Amino acid sequence: MFDMISFIERKRDGGAHTAEEIQEFVRGFASGAVPDYQASAWLMAVFHNGLKGEELKEFTLALAHSGKILSFGDLRIVDKHSTGGVGDKATLLLVPLAAACGVKVAKLSGPGLSFTGGTVDKLEAIPGFQMHLSSERFIEQVRRIGCAISGHSDDLAPAEGKFYALRDVTGTVPTLPLLCSSIVSKKIAGGAHAFVFDVKCGAGAFMEDYENAEKLARALVSLSKSLGKESMALITDMDQPLGEWIGNSTEVLEAVSVLQGKGPKDVEELVINLAGAMVSIDSDLSFEEGCALAREKLEDGSGLEAFAAMVRAQGGDDRVCRTPEKILPLAGKKHTITASEDSTVRALNARKIGEGVKRLGGGRMSLGEPIDLSVGVRILKKNGASAGRGEALLEILYSDEAKLADAMPFFESAYTFGKANEHSEDTAQRRLILGKIG
C-alpha cells in the first residue's frame, strides 16, 4: 500500500523516489485519494530539494499519461512553447509559417496568465474563430492543412492541471523541475515528437535574468532528450515588449501585418528564428537553412495563405487576412501619453505595460473574469529612441474611463528617460536572440 507520509518525508530529507512511487502518487492525487495538503507538502519539499534526472523523467511521464495521449499516426508533429511575455504574438504567425515550410504543427495553447497575454484570447478576437476543437477535429485539420491551434482539453494531462493550480497558490511555481515537467508533459500529451522552446528573458518575463533563463532552457532540452524527443531552445529578449501593439485584437492586427510583410522587424526576426528552429529539428536542414526557408515563405506570401487556411478551417472570417482593421473589434476611445521634455528613451519596462493592459480589461484581474478583446496599447517609442517634448510615446485604445484611470499609473511609470540625444549602452536595444541551446 502506498504510504504518502513516507513519500513526503523521503523528499523532505533529500532522498529519491522510485518510478512506481511517483506513478502511485500522481494517480492518487489525480483521483483525489491524495489530499491537497499532502501534495502541497511534497511540492514544497521539491522546491527545496529538487528532482533527480530519473525522478523528473518519471514524474513528467506520469503527468502526461494521466489522461489521453493524442496520436497523429504516421505524421511527425513539431510543437512550440513560449514561457510568456508582453506583446508575444509569435504563435499566431509562427504556426502557419512553419506549416508553409512543410512542418506539421499541432499547437495547444492557453489563455493569458498574469501580465502576459494568451493565444486563446487573441485568436478568439477573430469573428467566428473556434479555439476549442475536439481531438478528432484537431487531428484531422493538421492532417489536411498542416496546422491547427486549439485550447487545452481537460482530458489531456489532467493531473498536470491539478498540480499547476496547486503550485499557483503554494508559492512553488518558480521551481525548475516542476516548470519543466509541466511544460513537457503537455507537449507529450498533445502528440508532439519534437519541441522548440522560446524562453523569454527580461523585465517582462518570468525569468528576469539570463542566468536563470539559460538554466530553464538547458533543463527543458535535457528533459526532452531523456524522453527521446528532439528539441531546441532559443533564449529571447523580453526587457521591452515585442512589436508595437499589446492587447488581443491589436496583436492579431500586428501578426497579420507581419505576414503581409509590413510589420515590426523584431516580431519578424523572432518568428523567422523560431520557424528556422522548427524546420531544422524536422528535417536535414541546418538552423540557418531553416531560417532562410522561413524568410522565403514569409516574403512570397505562403505564410499568410497558410494563416488564412487555418482561420477558414476553424470557422473564422478570413477577411481578417486582408482588412484586419475592419474585421477585428477595436476600442473606440483613444488616449495618448506624450513626452514632457526633449529626451531619449533609456528603458521601457515590459511588465508595467503588460500590467497596464490587464487593467484596461485586456487581461483577467480575477478568476473567470471576461476579457475586453478590443483594448490595447501601441508603443510609439522604444529603447534608444529620441522623444521631443509633446511627442507621442503610447497610444491607448480603451473602452472604460475607470479602467483607464487604473491603468495609467503603470503606463506613466513604464518609461525611463535620459538626456536628449543621449546614446550609450543603456539606450542601445539588446539583441533579440540572446542564446540557442540544442
TORKOL-4160 file (C-alpha; in steps of 0.2 Angstrom, whole numbers, padded with zeros to 4 digits, m for minus):
438
<pt num="1" X="0000" Y="0000" Z="0000"/>
<pt num="2" X="0006" Y="0017" Z="m0005"/>
<pt num="3" X="0012" Y="0027" Z="0011"/>
<pt num="4" X="0011" Y="0046" Z="0007"/>
<pt num="5" X="0019" Y="0052" Z="0023"/>
<pt num="6" X="0034" Y="0042" Z="0020"/>
<pt num="7" X="0034" Y="0048" Z="0002"/>
<pt num="8" X="0034" Y="0066" Z="0008"/>
<pt num="9" X="0047" Y="0063" Z="0021"/>
<pt num="10" X="0059" Y="0055" Z="0009"/>
<pt num="11" X="0059" Y="0070" Z="m0002"/>
<pt num="12" X="0060" Y="0082" Z="0013"/>
<pt num="13" X="0076" Y="0073" Z="0018"/>
<pt num="14" X="0083" Y="0074" Z="0001"/>
<pt num="15" X="0080" Y="0056" Z="m0005"/>
<pt num="16" X="0074" Y="0050" Z="m0021"/>
<pt num="17" X="0058" Y="0041" Z="m0027"/>
<pt num="18" X="0056" Y="0025" Z="m0037"/>
<pt num="19" X="0046" Y="0026" Z="m0054"/>
<pt num="20" X="0032" Y="0016" Z="m0046"/>
<pt num="21" X="0031" Y="0028" Z="m0031"/>
<pt num="22" X="0029" Y="0043" Z="m0042"/>
<pt num="23" X="0016" Y="0034" Z="m0053"/>
<pt num="24" X="0006" Y="0029" Z="m0037"/>
<pt num="25" X="0007" Y="0047" Z="m0031"/>
<pt num="26" X="0001" Y="0055" Z="m0047"/>
<pt num="27" X="m0013" Y="0043" Z="m0049"/>
<pt num="28" X="m0018" Y="0046" Z="m0031"/>
<pt num="29" X="m0018" Y="0065" Z="m0032"/>
<pt num="30" X="m0027" Y="0065" Z="m0049"/>
<pt num="31" X="m0041" Y="0054" Z="m0042"/>
<pt num="32" X="m0042" Y="0063" Z="m0025"/>
<pt num="33" X="m0035" Y="0049" Z="m0014"/>
<pt num="34" X="m0020" Y="0061" Z="m0010"/>
<pt num="35" X="m0027" Y="0077" Z="m0002"/>
<pt num="36" X="m0021" Y="0094" Z="m0007"/>
<pt num="37" X="m0012" Y="0097" Z="0009"/>
<pt num="38" X="m0001" Y="0082" Z="0007"/>
<pt num="39" X="0003" Y="0086" Z="m0011"/>
<pt num="40" X="0007" Y="0104" Z="m0006"/>
<pt num="41" X="0020" Y="0097" Z="0007"/>
<pt num="42" X="0028" Y="0087" Z="m0007"/>
<pt num="43" X="0028" Y="0102" Z="m0019"/>
<pt num="44" X="0037" Y="0112" Z="m0006"/>
<pt num="45" X="0050" Y="0098" Z="m0002"/>
<pt num="46" X="0053" Y="0098" Z="m0021"/>
<pt num="47" X="0055" Y="0116" Z="m0021"/>
<pt num="48" X="0069" Y="0114" Z="m0008"/>
<pt num="49" X="0077" Y="0098" Z="m0014"/>
<pt num="50" X="0073" Y="0096" Z="m0032"/>
<pt num="51" X="0070" Y="0080" Z="m0043"/>
<pt num="52" X="0084" Y="0070" Z="m0049"/>
<pt num="53" X="0085" Y="0066" Z="m0068"/>
<pt num="54" X="0076" Y="0049" Z="m0067"/>
<pt num="55" X="0063" Y="0056" Z="m0055"/>
<pt num="56" X="0060" Y="0071" Z="m0066"/>
<pt num="57" X="0058" Y="0060" Z="m0081"/>
<pt num="58" X="0046" Y="0048" Z="m0072"/>
<pt num="59" X="0036" Y="0062" Z="m0065"/>
<pt num="60" X="0034" Y="0070" Z="m0082"/>
<pt num="61" X="0028" Y="0054" Z="m0090"/>
<pt num="62" X="0016" Y="0051" Z="m0076"/>
<pt num="63" X="0008" Y="0068" Z="m0079"/>
<pt num="64" X="0007" Y="0066" Z="m0097"/>
<pt num="65" X="m0001" Y="0048" Z="m0096"/>
<pt num="66" X="m0014" Y="0054" Z="m0083"/>
<pt num="67" X="m0026" Y="0057" Z="m0097"/>
<pt num="68" X="m0027" Y="0055" Z="m0116"/>
<pt num="69" X="m0012" Y="0055" Z="m0127"/>
<pt num="70" X="m0016" Y="0062" Z="m0145"/>
<pt num="71" X="m0009" Y="0051" Z="m0159"/>
<pt num="72" X="m0007" Y="0058" Z="m0177"/>
<pt num="73" X="m0002" Y="0041" Z="m0184"/>
<pt num="74" X="0012" Y="0042" Z="m0196"/>
<pt num="75" X="0014" Y="0061" Z="m0195"/>
<pt num="76" X="0029" Y="0069" Z="m0186"/>
<pt num="77" X="0022" Y="0083" Z="m0176"/>
<pt num="78" X="0033" Y="0098" Z="m0170"/>
<pt num="79" X="0026" Y="0110" Z="m0156"/>
<pt num="80" X="0032" Y="0126" Z="m0149"/>
<pt num="81" X="0031" Y="0133" Z="m0131"/>
<pt num="82" X="0034" Y="0151" Z="m0125"/>
<pt num="83" X="0037" Y="0155" Z="m0107"/>
<pt num="84" X="0026" Y="0170" Z="m0110"/>
<pt num="85" X="0029" Y="0189" Z="m0112"/>
<pt num="86" X="0022" Y="0206" Z="m0116"/>
<pt num="87" X="0016" Y="0208" Z="m0135"/>
<pt num="88" X="0022" Y="0190" Z="m0139"/>
<pt num="89" X="0010" Y="0186" Z="m0153"/>
<pt num="90" X="0023" Y="0174" Z="m0161"/>
<pt num="91" X="0012" Y="0159" Z="m0161"/>
<pt num="92" X="m0001" Y="0167" Z="m0171"/>
<pt num="93" X="0010" Y="0169" Z="m0186"/>
<pt num="94" X="0023" Y="0155" Z="m0182"/>
<pt num="95" X="0011" Y="0141" Z="m0183"/>
<pt num="96" X="0006" Y="0145" Z="m0201"/>
<pt num="97" X="0023" Y="0150" Z="m0207"/>
<pt num="98" X="0031" Y="0134" Z="m0201"/>
<pt num="99" X="0017" Y="0124" Z="m0209"/>
<pt num="100" X="0021" Y="0134" Z="m0225"/>
<pt num="101" X="0038" Y="0127" Z="m0223"/>
<pt num="102" X="0032" Y="0109" Z="m0223"/>
<pt num="103" X="0032" Y="0106" Z="m0204"/>
<pt num="104" X="0016" Y="0098" Z="m0196"/>
<pt num="105" X="0011" Y="0109" Z="m0181"/>
<pt num="106" X="m0002" Y="0104" Z="m0169"/>
<pt num="107" X="m0002" Y="0118" Z="m0156"/>
<pt num="108" X="m0011" Y="0118" Z="m0139"/>
<pt num="109" X="m0012" Y="0135" Z="m0131"/>
<pt num="110" X="m0019" Y="0143" Z="m0116"/>
<pt num="111" X="m0027" Y="0159" Z="m0110"/>
<pt num="112" X="m0017" Y="0174" Z="m0103"/>
<pt num="113" X="m0008" Y="0171" Z="m0087"/>
<pt num="114" X="m0004" Y="0186" Z="m0075"/>
<pt num="115" X="0003" Y="0201" Z="m0085"/>
<pt num="116" X="0006" Y="0190" Z="m0101"/>
<pt num="117" X="m0006" Y="0188" Z="m0115"/>
<pt num="118" X="m0013" Y="0171" Z="m0121"/>
<pt num="119" X="m0015" Y="0164" Z="m0138"/>
<pt num="120" X="m0033" Y="0158" Z="m0135"/>
<pt num="121" X="m0039" Y="0176" Z="m0130"/>
<pt num="122" X="m0030" Y="0183" Z="m0145"/>
<pt num="123" X="m0037" Y="0171" Z="m0159"/>
<pt num="124" X="m0055" Y="0172" Z="m0151"/>
<pt num="125" X="m0055" Y="0191" Z="m0157"/>
<pt num="126" X="m0057" Y="0184" Z="m0175"/>
<pt num="127" X="m0076" Y="0183" Z="m0178"/>
<pt num="128" X="m0081" Y="0165" Z="m0178"/>
<pt num="129" X="m0064" Y="0158" Z="m0174"/>
<pt num="130" X="m0066" Y="0141" Z="m0164"/>
<pt num="131" X="m0052" Y="0139" Z="m0152"/>
<pt num="132" X="m0058" Y="0123" Z="m0143"/>
<pt num="133" X="m0058" Y="0109" Z="m0156"/>
<pt num="134" X="m0062" Y="0091" Z="m0152"/>
<pt num="135" X="m0047" Y="0079" Z="m0153"/>
<pt num="136" X="m0054" Y="0071" Z="m0169"/>
<pt num="137" X="m0056" Y="0088" Z="m0177"/>
<pt num="138" X="m0039" Y="0094" Z="m0171"/>
<pt num="139" X="m0030" Y="0079" Z="m0178"/>
<pt num="140" X="m0040" Y="0079" Z="m0195"/>
<pt num="141" X="m0036" Y="0098" Z="m0198"/>
<pt num="142" X="m0017" Y="0095" Z="m0195"/>
<pt num="143" X="m0018" Y="0081" Z="m0207"/>
<pt num="144" X="m0027" Y="0091" Z="m0220"/>
<pt num="145" X="m0019" Y="0108" Z="m0220"/>
<pt num="146" X="m0003" Y="0105" Z="m0209"/>
<pt num="147" X="m0008" Y="0115" Z="m0194"/>
<pt num="148" X="m0020" Y="0119" Z="m0180"/>
<pt num="149" X="m0021" Y="0129" Z="m0164"/>
<pt num="150" X="m0033" Y="0124" Z="m0151"/>
<pt num="151" X="m0036" Y="0127" Z="m0132"/>
<pt num="152" X="m0030" Y="0114" Z="m0120"/>
<pt num="153" X="m0043" Y="0100" Z="m0117"/>
<pt num="154" X="m0047" Y="0094" Z="m0100"/>
<pt num="155" X="m0043" Y="0076" Z="m0104"/>
<pt num="156" X="m0025" Y="0079" Z="m0109"/>
<pt num="157" X="m0013" Y="0078" Z="m0094"/>
<pt num="158" X="m0027" Y="0082" Z="m0081"/>
<pt num="159" X="m0015" Y="0078" Z="m0067"/>
<pt num="160" X="m0004" Y="0092" Z="m0073"/>
<pt num="161" X="m0018" Y="0104" Z="m0072"/>
<pt num="162" X="m0022" Y="0100" Z="m0054"/>
<pt num="163" X="m0003" Y="0102" Z="m0049"/>
<pt num="164" X="m0002" Y="0118" Z="m0058"/>
<pt num="165" X="m0017" Y="0125" Z="m0049"/>
<pt num="166" X="m0009" Y="0120" Z="m0033"/>
<pt num="167" X="0008" Y="0127" Z="m0037"/>
<pt num="168" X="0000" Y="0143" Z="m0041"/>
<pt num="169" X="m0007" Y="0145" Z="m0023"/>
<pt num="170" X="0008" Y="0137" Z="m0013"/>
<pt num="171" X="0022" Y="0148" Z="m0019"/>
<pt num="172" X="0030" Y="0133" Z="m0029"/>
<pt num="173" X="0028" Y="0140" Z="m0047"/>
<pt num="174" X="0046" Y="0145" Z="m0050"/>
<pt num="175" X="0054" Y="0128" Z="m0047"/>
<pt num="176" X="0064" Y="0122" Z="m0062"/>
<pt num="177" X="0059" Y="0103" Z="m0061"/>
<pt num="178" X="0041" Y="0107" Z="m0059"/>
<pt num="179" X="0041" Y="0120" Z="m0073"/>
<pt num="180" X="0049" Y="0108" Z="m0085"/>
<pt num="181" X="0038" Y="0094" Z="m0081"/>
<pt num="182" X="0023" Y="0105" Z="m0083"/>
<pt num="183" X="0028" Y="0111" Z="m0100"/>
<pt num="184" X="0035" Y="0095" Z="m0107"/>
<pt num="185" X="0021" Y="0083" Z="m0101"/>
<pt num="186" X="0008" Y="0094" Z="m0110"/>
<pt num="187" X="0018" Y="0093" Z="m0126"/>
<pt num="188" X="0019" Y="0074" Z="m0125"/>
<pt num="189" X="0000" Y="0073" Z="m0121"/>
<pt num="190" X="m0003" Y="0083" Z="m0137"/>
<pt num="191" X="0006" Y="0071" Z="m0148"/>
<pt num="192" X="0022" Y="0080" Z="m0152"/>
<pt num="193" X="0038" Y="0072" Z="m0157"/>
<pt num="194" X="0049" Y="0087" Z="m0156"/>
<pt num="195" X="0049" Y="0104" Z="m0147"/>
<pt num="196" X="0055" Y="0121" Z="m0149"/>
<pt num="197" X="0056" Y="0132" Z="m0133"/>
<pt num="198" X="0055" Y="0151" Z="m0133"/>
<pt num="199" X="0062" Y="0155" Z="m0116"/>
<pt num="200" X="0059" Y="0174" Z="m0113"/>
<pt num="201" X="0072" Y="0184" Z="m0103"/>
<pt num="202" X="0070" Y="0201" Z="m0095"/>
<pt num="203" X="0059" Y="0213" Z="m0086"/>
<pt num="204" X="0043" Y="0207" Z="m0095"/>
<pt num="205" X="0047" Y="0188" Z="m0092"/>
<pt num="206" X="0045" Y="0176" Z="m0078"/>
<pt num="207" X="0064" Y="0173" Z="m0079"/>
<pt num="208" X="0071" Y="0191" Z="m0077"/>
<pt num="209" X="0090" Y="0187" Z="m0079"/>
<pt num="210" X="0100" Y="0177" Z="m0092"/>
<pt num="211" X="0107" Y="0165" Z="m0080"/>
<pt num="212" X="0090" Y="0158" Z="m0074"/>
<pt num="213" X="0083" Y="0159" Z="m0092"/>
<pt num="214" X="0098" Y="0148" Z="m0098"/>
<pt num="215" X="0096" Y="0136" Z="m0084"/>
<pt num="216" X="0077" Y="0134" Z="m0089"/>
<pt num="217" X="0082" Y="0132" Z="m0107"/>
<pt num="218" X="0095" Y="0119" Z="m0103"/>
<pt num="219" X="0084" Y="0109" Z="m0092"/>
<pt num="220" X="0070" Y="0109" Z="m0105"/>
<pt num="221" X="0081" Y="0102" Z="m0118"/>
<pt num="222" X="0089" Y="0089" Z="m0106"/>
<pt num="223" X="0072" Y="0083" Z="m0100"/>
<pt num="224" X="0066" Y="0082" Z="m0118"/>
<pt num="225" X="0082" Y="0072" Z="m0123"/>
<pt num="226" X="0079" Y="0060" Z="m0109"/>
<pt num="227" X="0062" Y="0056" Z="m0115"/>
<pt num="228" X="0068" Y="0053" Z="m0133"/>
<pt num="229" X="0062" Y="0070" Z="m0140"/>
<pt num="230" X="0072" Y="0081" Z="m0151"/>
<pt num="231" X="0071" Y="0099" Z="m0145"/>
<pt num="232" X="0079" Y="0116" Z="m0147"/>
<pt num="233" X="0078" Y="0131" Z="m0135"/>
<pt num="234" X="0080" Y="0150" Z="m0140"/>
<pt num="235" X="0083" Y="0162" Z="m0126"/>
<pt num="236" X="0075" Y="0178" Z="m0132"/>
<pt num="237" X="0074" Y="0196" Z="m0126"/>
<pt num="238" X="0059" Y="0202" Z="m0116"/>
<pt num="239" X="0066" Y="0218" Z="m0107"/>
<pt num="240" X="0054" Y="0228" Z="m0118"/>
<pt num="241" X="0038" Y="0222" Z="m0127"/>
<pt num="242" X="0038" Y="0213" Z="m0143"/>
<pt num="243" X="0032" Y="0223" Z="m0158"/>
<pt num="244" X="0022" Y="0239" Z="m0157"/>
<pt num="245" X="0005" Y="0233" Z="m0151"/>
<pt num="246" X="0000" Y="0224" Z="m0135"/>
<pt num="247" X="m0018" Y="0218" Z="m0132"/>
<pt num="248" X="m0029" Y="0204" Z="m0140"/>
<pt num="249" X="m0037" Y="0211" Z="m0156"/>
<pt num="250" X="m0022" Y="0223" Z="m0158"/>
<pt num="251" X="m0009" Y="0208" Z="m0158"/>
<pt num="252" X="m0019" Y="0199" Z="m0171"/>
<pt num="253" X="m0019" Y="0215" Z="m0182"/>
<pt num="254" X="0000" Y="0216" Z="m0180"/>
<pt num="255" X="0003" Y="0197" Z="m0183"/>
<pt num="256" X="m0007" Y="0199" Z="m0200"/>
<pt num="257" X="0004" Y="0215" Z="m0204"/>
<pt num="258" X="0020" Y="0204" Z="m0202"/>
<pt num="259" X="0013" Y="0190" Z="m0213"/>
<pt num="260" X="0009" Y="0204" Z="m0226"/>
<pt num="261" X="0027" Y="0210" Z="m0225"/>
<pt num="262" X="0023" Y="0226" Z="m0216"/>
<pt num="263" X="0025" Y="0223" Z="m0198"/>
<pt num="264" X="0038" Y="0227" Z="m0185"/>
<pt num="265" X="0055" Y="0219" Z="m0188"/>
<pt num="266" X="0058" Y="0212" Z="m0171"/>
<pt num="267" X="0042" Y="0201" Z="m0172"/>
<pt num="268" X="0048" Y="0196" Z="m0190"/>
<pt num="269" X="0065" Y="0192" Z="m0183"/>
<pt num="270" X="0059" Y="0181" Z="m0169"/>
<pt num="271" X="0047" Y="0172" Z="m0179"/>
<pt num="272" X="0059" Y="0168" Z="m0193"/>
<pt num="273" X="0072" Y="0161" Z="m0180"/>
<pt num="274" X="0058" Y="0150" Z="m0171"/>
<pt num="275" X="0052" Y="0144" Z="m0188"/>
<pt num="276" X="0070" Y="0140" Z="m0193"/>
<pt num="277" X="0072" Y="0130" Z="m0177"/>
<pt num="278" X="0056" Y="0120" Z="m0181"/>
<pt num="279" X="0062" Y="0117" Z="m0198"/>
<pt num="280" X="0079" Y="0111" Z="m0193"/>
<pt num="281" X="0073" Y="0098" Z="m0180"/>
<pt num="282" X="0060" Y="0092" Z="m0193"/>
<pt num="283" X="0072" Y="0090" Z="m0207"/>
<pt num="284" X="0090" Y="0088" Z="m0213"/>
<pt num="285" X="0092" Y="0107" Z="m0215"/>
<pt num="286" X="0103" Y="0117" Z="m0203"/>
<pt num="287" X="0096" Y="0130" Z="m0192"/>
<pt num="288" X="0102" Y="0144" Z="m0204"/>
<pt num="289" X="0095" Y="0135" Z="m0219"/>
<pt num="290" X="0078" Y="0133" Z="m0209"/>
<pt num="291" X="0078" Y="0152" Z="m0206"/>
<pt num="292" X="0082" Y="0156" Z="m0224"/>
<pt num="293" X="0067" Y="0144" Z="m0230"/>
<pt num="294" X="0056" Y="0153" Z="m0217"/>
<pt num="295" X="0060" Y="0170" Z="m0223"/>
<pt num="296" X="0057" Y="0164" Z="m0241"/>
<pt num="297" X="0039" Y="0158" Z="m0236"/>
<pt num="298" X="0036" Y="0174" Z="m0227"/>
<pt num="299" X="0041" Y="0185" Z="m0242"/>
<pt num="300" X="0032" Y="0175" Z="m0255"/>
<pt num="301" X="0015" Y="0176" Z="m0245"/>
<pt num="302" X="0014" Y="0157" Z="m0241"/>
<pt num="303" X="0014" Y="0161" Z="m0223"/>
<pt num="304" X="m0001" Y="0172" Z="m0225"/>
<pt num="305" X="m0010" Y="0159" Z="m0236"/>
<pt num="306" X="m0007" Y="0146" Z="m0223"/>
<pt num="307" X="m0014" Y="0158" Z="m0209"/>
<pt num="308" X="m0030" Y="0161" Z="m0220"/>
<pt num="309" X="m0032" Y="0142" Z="m0222"/>
<pt num="310" X="m0031" Y="0139" Z="m0204"/>
<pt num="311" X="m0044" Y="0153" Z="m0200"/>
<pt num="312" X="m0056" Y="0146" Z="m0213"/>
<pt num="313" X="m0054" Y="0128" Z="m0206"/>
<pt num="314" X="m0058" Y="0134" Z="m0188"/>
<pt num="315" X="m0073" Y="0144" Z="m0193"/>
<pt num="316" X="m0066" Y="0161" Z="m0193"/>
<pt num="317" X="m0068" Y="0176" Z="m0205"/>
<pt num="318" X="m0053" Y="0175" Z="m0217"/>
<pt num="319" X="m0056" Y="0194" Z="m0222"/>
<pt num="320" X="m0045" Y="0197" Z="m0207"/>
<pt num="321" X="m0030" Y="0192" Z="m0218"/>
<pt num="322" X="m0034" Y="0207" Z="m0230"/>
<pt num="323" X="m0043" Y="0220" Z="m0220"/>
<pt num="324" X="m0040" Y="0216" Z="m0201"/>
<pt num="325" X="m0044" Y="0233" Z="m0195"/>
<pt num="326" X="m0062" Y="0231" Z="m0202"/>
<pt num="327" X="m0065" Y="0214" Z="m0195"/>
<pt num="328" X="m0057" Y="0214" Z="m0178"/>
<pt num="329" X="m0065" Y="0223" Z="m0163"/>
<pt num="330" X="m0055" Y="0239" Z="m0158"/>
<pt num="331" X="m0060" Y="0250" Z="m0144"/>
<pt num="332" X="m0067" Y="0267" Z="m0149"/>
<pt num="333" X="m0059" Y="0278" Z="m0137"/>
<pt num="334" X="m0041" Y="0284" Z="m0138"/>
<pt num="335" X="m0029" Y="0292" Z="m0126"/>
<pt num="336" X="m0011" Y="0297" Z="m0130"/>
<pt num="337" X="0004" Y="0299" Z="m0117"/>
<pt num="338" X="0017" Y="0311" Z="m0123"/>
<pt num="339" X="0035" Y="0316" Z="m0118"/>
<pt num="340" X="0036" Y="0330" Z="m0105"/>
<pt num="341" X="0053" Y="0336" Z="m0112"/>
<pt num="342" X="0066" Y="0333" Z="m0125"/>
<pt num="343" X="0074" Y="0316" Z="m0120"/>
<pt num="344" X="0080" Y="0299" Z="m0125"/>
<pt num="345" X="0071" Y="0283" Z="m0120"/>
<pt num="346" X="0083" Y="0273" Z="m0109"/>
<pt num="347" X="0072" Y="0259" Z="m0104"/>
<pt num="348" X="0054" Y="0253" Z="m0107"/>
<pt num="349" X="0048" Y="0241" Z="m0094"/>
<pt num="350" X="0038" Y="0227" Z="m0102"/>
<pt num="351" X="0030" Y="0221" Z="m0086"/>
<pt num="352" X="0022" Y="0238" Z="m0082"/>
<pt num="353" X="0015" Y="0239" Z="m0100"/>
<pt num="354" X="0008" Y="0222" Z="m0098"/>
<pt num="355" X="0000" Y="0226" Z="m0081"/>
<pt num="356" X="m0007" Y="0242" Z="m0088"/>
<pt num="357" X="m0016" Y="0232" Z="m0102"/>
<pt num="358" X="m0023" Y="0220" Z="m0090"/>
<pt num="359" X="m0031" Y="0234" Z="m0080"/>
<pt num="360" X="m0038" Y="0241" Z="m0096"/>
<pt num="361" X="m0048" Y="0225" Z="m0097"/>
<pt num="362" X="m0036" Y="0216" Z="m0109"/>
<pt num="363" X="m0032" Y="0203" Z="m0095"/>
<pt num="364" X="m0040" Y="0195" Z="m0080"/>
<pt num="365" X="m0039" Y="0203" Z="m0063"/>
<pt num="366" X="m0049" Y="0188" Z="m0056"/>
<pt num="367" X="m0053" Y="0170" Z="m0060"/>
<pt num="368" X="m0065" Y="0168" Z="m0074"/>
<pt num="369" X="m0067" Y="0187" Z="m0077"/>
<pt num="370" X="m0072" Y="0191" Z="m0095"/>
<pt num="371" X="m0059" Y="0200" Z="m0106"/>
<pt num="372" X="m0061" Y="0216" Z="m0117"/>
<pt num="373" X="m0053" Y="0210" Z="m0133"/>
<pt num="374" X="m0054" Y="0227" Z="m0141"/>
<pt num="375" X="m0042" Y="0237" Z="m0129"/>
<pt num="376" X="m0024" Y="0238" Z="m0132"/>
<pt num="377" X="m0008" Y="0249" Z="m0132"/>
<pt num="378" X="0003" Y="0255" Z="m0147"/>
<pt num="379" X="0021" Y="0258" Z="m0142"/>
<pt num="380" X="0027" Y="0273" Z="m0152"/>
<pt num="381" X="0044" Y="0275" Z="m0144"/>
<pt num="382" X="0056" Y="0261" Z="m0138"/>
<pt num="383" X="0073" Y="0259" Z="m0131"/>
<pt num="384" X="0086" Y="0271" Z="m0138"/>
<pt num="385" X="0073" Y="0282" Z="m0147"/>
<pt num="386" X="0073" Y="0301" Z="m0146"/>
<pt num="387" X="0057" Y="0309" Z="m0140"/>
<pt num="388" X="0054" Y="0328" Z="m0142"/>
<pt num="389" X="0043" Y="0337" Z="m0130"/>
<pt num="390" X="0025" Y="0334" Z="m0133"/>
<pt num="391" X="0029" Y="0319" Z="m0145"/>
<pt num="392" X="0018" Y="0303" Z="m0143"/>
<pt num="393" X="0025" Y="0289" Z="m0133"/>
<pt num="394" X="0010" Y="0277" Z="m0131"/>
<pt num="395" X="m0007" Y="0277" Z="m0140"/>
<pt num="396" X="m0020" Y="0268" Z="m0129"/>
<pt num="397" X="m0036" Y="0261" Z="m0135"/>
<pt num="398" X="m0049" Y="0259" Z="m0121"/>
<pt num="399" X="m0067" Y="0257" Z="m0118"/>
<pt num="400" X="m0070" Y="0261" Z="m0099"/>
<pt num="401" X="m0064" Y="0278" Z="m0091"/>
<pt num="402" X="m0062" Y="0270" Z="m0074"/>
<pt num="403" X="m0051" Y="0256" Z="m0081"/>
<pt num="404" X="m0041" Y="0269" Z="m0090"/>
<pt num="405" X="m0038" Y="0278" Z="m0073"/>
<pt num="406" X="m0032" Y="0261" Z="m0065"/>
<pt num="407" X="m0020" Y="0258" Z="m0079"/>
<pt num="408" X="m0012" Y="0275" Z="m0081"/>
<pt num="409" X="0000" Y="0273" Z="m0066"/>
<pt num="410" X="0008" Y="0258" Z="m0075"/>
<pt num="411" X="0009" Y="0267" Z="m0092"/>
<pt num="412" X="0016" Y="0283" Z="m0085"/>
<pt num="413" X="0030" Y="0274" Z="m0075"/>
<pt num="414" X="0035" Y="0262" Z="m0089"/>
<pt num="415" X="0047" Y="0274" Z="m0097"/>
<pt num="416" X="0064" Y="0279" Z="m0090"/>
<pt num="417" X="0072" Y="0294" Z="m0099"/>
<pt num="418" X="0089" Y="0301" Z="m0102"/>
<pt num="419" X="0095" Y="0317" Z="m0109"/>
<pt num="420" X="0090" Y="0322" Z="m0127"/>
<pt num="421" X="0102" Y="0314" Z="m0140"/>
<pt num="422" X="0110" Y="0303" Z="m0126"/>
<pt num="423" X="0117" Y="0287" Z="m0134"/>
<pt num="424" X="0125" Y="0274" Z="m0123"/>
<pt num="425" X="0125" Y="0255" Z="m0120"/>
<pt num="426" X="0109" Y="0258" Z="m0109"/>
<pt num="427" X="0099" Y="0266" Z="m0123"/>
<pt num="428" X="0105" Y="0253" Z="m0136"/>
<pt num="429" X="0092" Y="0239" Z="m0139"/>
<pt num="430" X="0098" Y="0222" Z="m0133"/>
<pt num="431" X="0099" Y="0208" Z="m0146"/>
<pt num="432" X="0083" Y="0199" Z="m0148"/>
<pt num="433" X="0090" Y="0182" Z="m0149"/>
<pt num="434" X="0101" Y="0180" Z="m0134"/>
<pt num="435" X="0106" Y="0162" Z="m0135"/>
<pt num="436" X="0102" Y="0145" Z="m0143"/>
<pt num="437" X="0103" Y="0128" Z="m0134"/>
<pt num="438" X="0102" Y="0111" Z="m0143"/>
